[in-house]
């Protein structure tokens, strides 16, 4: 069987890798994260010495250039080149997570005698001042990164979003005075600005250069009655506008007798005072820097995955909706009507311990067959009264019904392969023993075989009874999957599964392809993929419907879907050589990519969208970027469900506003867990054990719904 590792070597290898990863992540979390969240910059930079002499002579003719939000991989190096050519010092307030990404730029700034670095927090979030603990954590994390890159710390701190602050030095009068005091307690000097360039308003360097240069010059002149000129700029602002405007501003100010100095000089200090050497705590600081890297890369990866998920989900929804409303009606109008096909069929019903449902299943099949058709029940080693109940019906149905018995070999494929040679007709209709078929279902299925290219036809499946919330979830899933996806794909020969509950096949084709395979645990999907790979057409007929018993408990549902999902992963792997095959384009460019993306990867990752929403709400970060796609995805999900229900004779629209919302909260996580476990079993080479499903006799409920009267002694 595919993925099965008989010796168990792969399992222990995967276990070992997973254990190493878990141990490493745990150590990083336990050791690094608590430090980065709780640590204060221990070498408290208190300091009367750092506030000395801010009234130097001629300081009113000093200008300090400061740049926020860097380092930037493109603009910061160009800016450094410009300032070095002009011999102009500057102070750079770097963000911690950007320093992690561009350490070479940070080292260049730190080693230059012209430049100095200040702390601009680790994340640059609006929530950095939510409380003292958050601010200390942000400052500490950014400081640890700076230490590990340069071997220096920094006592300068500029708050993010400086527009919220009113002064370049703490004077107790600002609305954020408390946040200033928190930063001072941690040993930092809070640096504001006297001239805000508003360079971020200029989006085009060609048109914004003159405006920005004029605004900078006027800003200095308007500050003539103040002691300090501290200019706020940004490396990246205006896609290079700052770089374009600076040369003219620098030349004008020098001509007017102004001197450019670093912020430390405005404070009466030196670079060595504000950026002293800081010995590395090899254990703690390195781990904290590693934690910062993990945080940054992990966040980037998370938001990248979220973006891909949203794009994929919305693209799929829009595509299927447009195809459903535009392509499907057009294709149906162009398709030639099917010719009547009266070839007799053999109905195969494999059964294992189906005593509760088998009578109802045979009743429905007997009402659906035509003269010359036959019903073959294969008792696959049942230990209950399955065979006895089948034999009891033979007097009423006559020669149309036959019973075959065999020992159980643990696979339905074995039972079907055993029954296939006994089938007298070339068209075989396979029905699960817990399924009720509509009286005209077989007629509709057989009609498609008038086309010799058709290898199989899928029927439409409903839950036999909607008694529980779980069965309501499955009803919505079946309806949406068949009325939207399967309807669209059927017109392009892209039906990826003819379900065992109700499907029709050409016997000679099955035999020529080697019969039912036991390589996978989903013989129906495996055979469907095989037909597509051999160039046969696989169709879907929504008029041929059936009702099948669905699991009543989460445990039973998990077992059933584990078999389906594990089998799907096996089928994808088995037929992966056909991926992107031009000889079988429907299989290579639609069926396989769609199955991989939307049946395996997307269900496994979709809960991340909800997790990201929760993180965004709690941290108030990226909330607008998450909430809008989340609401759009949810509304589109409801729209598709409504379109699917519209095609039903008796649509249950009430499920849209109750069940569908609960389905998103519960069902999606259950499916994600199933996919994850299936992939894990495949990776470890474990053998999947299907077990036995408990039956509830729901087929009798469906039998009454179809108004099929059971056989009596009087016929």
N, C-alpha and C positions, 0 to 999 in steps of 0.2 A: 504493500500500500504506500502511496505517495507520502513522503515526509517521515515514514516510520523508520526509526533507527533501532534495529533489532538488538544491537549490543549496548545501546545506551551511552555511547561515547559522546555524541553530540550534546546530549542532555547535560552531562556533567560539565562539558566545556562551557555551555551557555550559562549554567548555574554559577560557574566560577567567575565568568566575566561580570555577570549581574551582581554577584556578591561583592566583587571588587568595586564596582561602580557605586553600590549602595553604601559601602563602608567609606569610600572617599567622600561622597556627598554628605554623609552623616558627620564625618570629622570636620569637613569644611563648615557645615552649619553650626555644629556644637561649639567649635573653637573660634571660628572667624566671625560669624554673624553676631553672637552676643557681644563681642568686643566692639564691632563696628556700630552696633545699636546703642550700647551703653557707655562706651569709652568716651571720656572727656579728653581733650588734648592735655595729657598728664603734666607735661612740662609747662605748667600754668605760666602764661606770659604776662605777668602782672606788671603793671608797670608804669610807675611814675616816670621811669626813664624813657618810655615810649611816647609820652605826651609832652616831652620837653620842648620848649622854644618854638612855638608856631608863629612867632612875630619877628622873624628875621628881617633885617634891613633890606629894602628894595624887593620884598616878596610880592609887592603889588605888580611888579614887572616880570613875575615868574608865571610860566604856563606849564601845567602838568597834563600830558596826554595819557588817558587811561582807556583801555579797550576791554570790553566785556564779552563773555559768551564763547571764548575760544578754548583751545586752539582749533583752527579750521585748517584742513589739509591743503587747501588751495590758497586762500587769501592771507593767512598768517605768515607763511614764508615770504610772500611778496611784500607784505607790510614791513617785515623785519629788514628786508633788503633796502626798502625806501628809507626807513629811519636811520639805518647804518650809513647810507650814502649822505644823508643830511646831518649826521652826527646829532640826532635828536633822541634823548632818552624817553622812555615810556614805561608805564606800569600795566601789566596784563593780569586781569582777573579771570582765571581759568576755571572751567567746570570740571569736576572730578572725573565724570564718565568720559569726557572728551580727552582728558589727559591720558586715560587708559588707552585710548585708541591711537593717540599721536604722541608717544613718549619722546621721539627724536626732536620734535618741535619744542617740547617743554624743556629738554636739556639745552637746546640752543639758546633759548631765552634766559635760562638760569645761569649759563656760563658767560653770557655777554655782560661787560661792565656797564652797558647803556640801559639794560632792562632789569626789571624786577617783577616778581609774580605775587599776586594776591589770591586769596581763597574766595571762590564764587559758589560755594556749596558743591555737593556731589551730583545732584539731579536737576538743579535750577527749577524746582517746582514752586508753585505758589503756596504750597503747604509747608515750606521749610520753617515758617514761623508759627506753625499751628500750636506748638508748645515747646518748652525748653529742651525736652528730651529729643524731639525731632531735630531741632536746630543743632544740638551738640552732635548728634549722630551724623548729620550732613557735613558739618565742619570737620569732624574727626575722620570720616571716610575720605574726604577730599585731601585732607592733610596727610594721611597715610600714603595715599597714592603719590603725592608730591615728594614725600620723603624717600619713597622707594625708587623714584625716577631720578631725583637730583641730589639726594643726601642733605637737603635743606628743608626747613619748615618755613612758614610765612605767618607773620602776625597781622597782616592786612586782610580785612574782610569787607567785601562789598556785597550788600544784599541783592538778590535777584529782584527784578522789576523795581528798579530804583525810583520809578515815578511815584511809588508809595511813600517815599521819604522826602523830607523837606530840607535837610541840612547835610553838609558834607562832614560835619563832626557832631558827636553826641552832645546835645545841650539840654536834653530832658523835655523839650517842647514838642517833639514830633509825635505823631499818632502811633509810631512804632517804638516808642522809647523803651518799653519793656523788652522787646526783642533786642534792642541795642544793649541793654544791661545783661541779657543772657549771653550775648557774644562777648562782652567785656569780661564776664565771669569766667568764660572759657579761655581768656587770655588774648583776645583779638582787639584790634583797633578798627572801628567801623568807619569806612570811607564812603562818603557820598559824592556829590558833584555840585559845582556852581554853574556849569554850562552844559546843558543837555543838547547835543547836536541834532537829535531827532533824525539821525542818518538812516534809521530803519524805515522812514517814510519814503525815501527815494528809491524807486524800483528800477530806474533806468540811468546808468552812468552818464549817457550822453546828455540827457536833459536835466539830471539832478546834480551834476558836478557844480555848476555855477551857483545854484540855490544853496547847496550845502556849504560851499566856501564862503558865501556871503553871510550865511547864518552863523558860522563859526567866528568870523571876524566881528560881526555885530555883537555876538555874545561876549567877546572879550571886552569890547568898548563899553558895553552896558554894565560890566562888572567893575568899572574903574574906581568905584567908591568902596570896593571890598578888598580884603587883604589877599585872597587866594583865587587863582584861576585853575580850576580842575575841570577838564573837558572830558565828557563821556562820549565814547565812540564804540563802534563794533567792527570787528575785522570783516565779517561777512555782509555787512549792511549794504543793501542796494546792489547786490551782485557786483561789487567792485566800485561803487560810487565813492566810498570813503577813500579808497586808494587814489582815485582820480582827483579828489578835492584837496587832499592833504598837501601836495607840493605847493600850490598857490597860497594856502593858508600859512604854511610854515615860512615861506619867503616873505609874505607881508608882515607877519609878526616880528621876524628878525629885523626887517627894515625899520620897524617902529620901535626897536630897542628892547623887545621882549626876549627873555631867555627861557629855554625849555629845560625843565628839571623833572626828576622823578618825584613821585608823591612823598617818598621818604624824606627828601630835602625840604618839602613844605612842612614836614613835621619836625624839622630840626634834627633828623636822624640820617643814617647812612643805610645803604643796601645791606651791609652786614648786620645792622641792628634789626631790620625788619625781616631779613631772610637768613637767620643764623644757621650754621651747620647743625644737623640733628642726627646723632648716631642712630643707625637702624637697629630696631629690635628684631633681629633676624627671624625669630620664631613668630612673634605676634604681628609685627608690621608686614612681613611677607605674606602671612595668611590673610591679613586684612586687605592687602592689595589684591590678593587672589580672590577674596570674596567680592571686592569691587569689580574685578574683571568678570567674574561669574554673574554678578548682578547685571552688569551692563550687557554682556553678550546674551544672557538669558532673557532679559527684557526685550532686546532687539529681535531675538529669535521668536519670542512669544508674539510680539506685535506683527512680525512678518507672517507668522502662521495665521494669525487672526485675519490679516488682510487677504491672504490667499483663500482662506475658508469663505470669507464673505463674498469675494469675487466669484469663486467657483459656485457657491450656493445660489447667488442671485442670477448668475449667467445661466445656470441649468434651469432655474425656474422660468426665466424669461424665454429661453429657447423652447422648452416643452410647451409653454402656453402659446407661443406664436405658431409653432408647428401644429398644435392641437386645433387651433382656430383657423389657420390659413392652409397649411399643407394637407392635413387629413381630409377635409372636405374636397379639395381639388383632386387628390389622389384617388379618393373613392369614386368621384365622378368619372375619372378617366379609366378606371379599372373595368375590364369586360365582365359582364355578369357570369357567375359560375354556372356550368352546365350540371344538370342532374346526374348524380352518380349513385348507382344502385348496387354497387359491389357489396356483397355480404361482409360482415365483420365478425371478429372473435373478440369478446370482451374478457380481459384477464383481470382477476381480482386476487392479488396475493393477500393472505390473511394469517396473522399470528395472534392468537388469544383475542379474537374480535367477536366473542359471543354476544356482547351487548349491542353491536351495531350491524353484524353481518346480515341479519334478516332484512333489515330496512334497506341496506345497500343492494341486496339481490332484488328486492321488490322494485326499487327504482330502476335498476338495470333492465329487469324483465319488461317494465312498461316502456323503456326506451328502445329496445331492440326491434328489428323488423323481421319478417319471415326470412328464414335462411340464416339468421345470425345465431351465434352461440355464446354462452356464458361459461367460462372456466374459472372455478375457484381453486386456488392452490392453498391448502392448509399446510403452512410452513412449520410443522412440528408443534402445533398448539397443545397446551395442557388443559384447556378449558373445554367448553361444549361447542366450539366453533364447527367442527365437522358434523356433529349430531344435528345442529340446527340447519346446516346446509342440506344434509340428507333428507331432513324432514320437509324441505321445500321442493324436492325433485318431483314428487307426485303431482304437485300443482303446476309446475313449470314444464315438466316433461323433458324431452331430449335436448331442449335448448340449454339445460343446465348440467354441467359435469363437475365432479369433485376430484381433484388430484391431491394426494398426500405425500409428504416427504419429511425427512428429518430436518430440523432447524440447523442452519449453518451460520446464523448470525448476520445475514445480509439479505435485503429484499431483492438485490440483483440476482442472487442465486435462485430465489423462488421464481422470478420472472424468466430467467434462462431455462429453468426446468420446465416451465409451462409453455414456452414459445414453440417447441417442436410439436406439441399437441394441438396447437391452433390450426384449424382447417382452412382459414382464410388469410389472405395476404394483408388485409388491413386489420390491425389489432388496436383496440381501445383499452387502455390501462386505467383502472379505477382503484383507488385505495379502499380498503375494507371498512373505513370509517367515513365514507363519502356517499352522498345522495346525488344522483344526476337528474336533470330535468328530462321530461318525457321526449323532447325533441333534440336533446343535446347530441346524441350519436348521429342523427341525420345531418345536423349542421356541420359536425366535424368531418364526416365522410365526403361531403360535397366538395371539399377542397382538393381531394385526391383525383379529381378529373384533370388536374394539371400534373403531368408526369414528373415535374421538377420538385414537387412538394414531398418532403420526406417525413414531416410531422406537423401536427396541428395542436395548438394549446387551447384548452377550454378556459372558462372564467370561474374563479373560485370565490366562494363566500364562506364566512364562518357559519356553522350549522345552527348555532344559537348564540345570541348576545345576552348572556346572563350576568356577566361580571364586567368590571371596568377594564380588565385585561382583554376580554373578548371585544369590547368596544374599541380599544386601541387597535386591535388586529383588523377589525372591520374597516376602520379608517385607512389603515395601511394597505389592505388588499384593494379597497376601492380606488384609492389614489394611484397605486402602482399599476393597476390594470386599466382604468379609464383614461389615464393620462399617459404614463410612460409606455406601457405595453401597446396601447393603441397607436401611438406615434411610431414606435420601433417596428411594429408588425408590417407597416407599409414600406419598410426599407429592409426587410429580411434581417432584422436585428433582434428578434426575440431570443433572449439568452437562456430561457428555461421553459420546457414543456413539463408542467408539474405532474408528479405521480398521481395526484388526486384525480385528474382528468386530462388525458392526452391521447391522441391517435397517432399511430406510426405505421410505416410500411415494413412488414415482416421481412421481406427479402433483403431490404436495405440493412436492417438491424443484423441479420445473419451474415451478410457480406462484410459488415464492419466488425465482425467478431463477437456479436452479442452484447449483452449488458456487462459493463466493466466493473470489476471489484477493486480497481486502483483507487477509487475515491468512495466516500460514504454517501454521495448523492448521484445515484445512477441515472436519474432523469436529466439533471443538468449536464453531466458528463456526456451522455448520449446526444443531447442537443448541441453541445459544442462540437462533437464529432461530426454530426450531420452538416453543420455550418462549414467546418474545415474541409469537408468533401464536396462542397459546392451545392448542397441541397437547400431548398427553400423551407423555412420554418414559419408557419403562420399562426395567427391568433384569431379566434372567433368568439366575440363577446356574447353571441346568442346561445352558445353551448355552455350553459352554466351548471355549477354543481355546488353543493353545500358540504363542507368537511368539518369534522370535529376539531376544535382548536383547544389548546391547553387552558385549564381553568386556574392553575396556580402559577406563581412566578417560578417555582422550581421546575415544574413540567415545561413551562415556556422556555426556560433557560436551556434545558436539555434538548428540546426540539431545535431551537435556533442555533445551538452549538453545532449540531450535526449539519445544518444548512450552511452556516458560515464557514466551518472547518472544511466542508466539502467544496464551497466556493473558492476558498484559498487553494485547495488542491487542484481544482479545475483550472484556475488561472495559471498555476505553475505548470500544469500538464500541457496546456495549449499556448504557453508563452512564446514558443517559436513562431506562432502565427501573428504575433504582435506587429502592427504596422505592415502587414503583408498586403502587397498590391494585388496578388492573385485572389485573395479572399478579403476584399476591402471592408465588407460589413463586419466581419469577425475581427480583422486586424485594426481597423480604425474607429470602430464604434463599440462593439460588444465588449472586447477585452479592456480597452481604456475606460469605458463607462463602468464596468464591473470593478476594476481596480480602484478607480477614483471615488465612485459614489456608493459602492457596496462595501468597500473595505476601508479606504483611507479616511473619507469624510465622516462616516459614523464614528470612527475611532477618535477623531479630533474635534468634532463639533462641540463637545462639552467645554472646550477651551474658550469658546465664545461667551458662554455664561460665566466662566471663571474670570475672564477679562472684564466683563461687565461688573461683577462684584468688586474686583480690584479697583476698577475705575471709580465706582461709587464710594468705596471706602477711602481711597487716596485722593479722590478728586483730580486724577490725572487721566488725560486722553478721554475724558468722559464723553465729549461731543463726538469724538471719532468712533466710539464704541456704541453709544446709545442709538444713534441714528441707523447704522447698519443693522443693529440688533432688532430694532422695531421694524425696519424694512423687511428683514428676513422673516420675522414672525408674521407680519401682515401678508407677505407673499405666500407663506406656508398656508395660511388660512384661505387665501384666494384660490390656490391650487386645490385644496381640499373641497372648497365650495364648488369649483368647476367639476371636480370628480363626482361629487354627490349629485350635481345637476343631471348627470346622465343616467341616474338610477330611476326606476319606476316609482319607488317609494323612498325618496331621500330623507335621511335623518339629519336635517340641518341643525337640530338642537345639539348635536355632538360637536359642532364647530366651536361653540362658546363655552362648553364645559369640558368635554373629553379632550379636545385638541390642546387646550392650555395645560391640562394635567399631563397629557402625553408628552409635552415638551419638558415638563419638570421631572418626569419619572422614566418614561419609556425610552427616551433618547440615551439616558445614562445606562439603562439596562442593555440596550443594543451595543453601546460603546464597550461595556464590560465583556459582552459576548465576543465582540470582534477582537478585543485585546487578548482574551484567553485563547481564542482560536489561533491567532498569530503566534502566541507563546507556545502552544502545543506544536505548531508547525516548526518553530525554531528549535525546540528541544527534541523533536523527533518522537514525541509521545504518541502512543496509540490511542485513538479516540474510542471510548466505549459508549455506545448509544443507549443501551439498556432497554427497558420496557416502559411504555407510557401507560398510565392508568386511563381506562376508558370510562365514559360517563353515559353512553347511550344517547348522545345528542342527535344522532341520525334519525331517531324516531320523531323528534321535534320537527326536523326539516321535512320528513316524510309527510307529516300532517300539513305543513306549510304549503307543500306542493299539491296537497289534496290527492295523494296517491293512496288508495285504499289497500290495506294488506290483503293477501290471498286468504281465501277461506275454503272450507271443504267443498263448498258449492261452486267454487271458481269465481 
